[in-house]
Amino acid sequence: MAILAVHRSISVNADTELLPDNPQRQYALIVNNGATDLYIALGSEAAANRGIRVNNGGGSYEINATNLFKGRIRGYTGAATNILVTEW
């Protein structure tokens, strides 16, 4: 079976869903392509200065076999920021 990758660009401003629950998730990459730091929450609401910090200007967070999380992923930024998301 072929792996289908999904690529999205999301404008985040405040608490925003980056990825929904996905029991089939094998991998995800979240890249902060903007000028404002991103805070990621796994399975809960995202907020400033809480959770996993992804630095602005290309910082990234990878979900793979060693830290596989299949639940909802949310992100927070204090100003509109472009986030790139890839999942398979």
C-alpha positions in Angstrom: 0.0 0.0 0.0 1.3 3.4 -0.9 1.8 6.1 1.7 -0.2 9.3 1.0 1.4 12.4 2.4 -0.7 15.4 3.1 0.9 18.9 3.0 -0.9 22.0 4.3 0.0 25.6 5.0 -1.9 27.0 8.0 -2.1 30.6 9.2 -2.1 30.4 13.0 -3.2 33.3 15.2 -4.1 32.2 18.7 -5.2 28.6 19.4 -5.6 26.7 16.1 -5.9 23.0 15.2 -2.8 21.9 13.2 -3.8 18.2 12.9 -7.0 16.3 13.9 -7.0 12.9 15.6 -5.6 10.4 13.1 -5.3 6.7 14.3 -3.5 6.0 11.0 -0.8 8.6 11.5 2.8 7.3 11.0 4.6 10.6 10.7 4.1 14.3 11.0 6.3 17.4 10.5 5.4 20.8 11.7 7.6 23.7 10.5 7.3 27.3 11.8 7.9 29.3 8.6 6.8 32.6 10.2 8.2 35.3 12.4 6.5 34.4 15.7 7.3 31.4 18.0 4.8 28.6 17.9 3.7 26.6 21.0 2.3 23.1 20.3 -0.1 21.2 22.5 -0.6 17.4 22.1 -4.2 16.5 22.9 -5.2 19.8 24.5 -5.7 23.5 23.9 -2.5 25.4 23.0 -1.4 28.5 24.9 1.5 31.0 25.0 4.6 29.8 26.8 3.1 26.3 27.4 3.9 23.0 25.6 6.4 22.4 22.9 8.1 25.6 21.6 8.9 25.7 17.9 11.1 28.7 17.2 10.3 31.1 14.4 12.2 31.2 11.1 12.2 27.5 10.3 12.0 25.7 13.6 10.4 22.3 13.4 8.9 19.5 15.4 8.8 15.9 14.1 6.5 13.1 15.1 7.9 9.7 14.1 8.1 6.1 15.4 10.0 7.0 18.5 7.5 9.6 19.7 4.3 8.7 17.8 1.3 10.7 18.8 -2.0 10.0 17.0 -4.2 12.5 18.8 -5.2 16.1 18.1 -2.4 18.6 17.7 -3.0 22.3 18.3 -0.8 25.3 17.9 -0.6 28.9 19.4 1.1 32.0 18.2 0.6 35.6 19.4 0.4 37.0 15.8 -0.5 35.6 12.4 2.2 33.1 11.5 2.6 30.6 8.6 2.9 27.0 9.7 3.7 24.2 7.3 2.3 20.7 8.2 3.1 17.3 6.6 1.5 14.1 7.7 1.3 10.5 6.6 
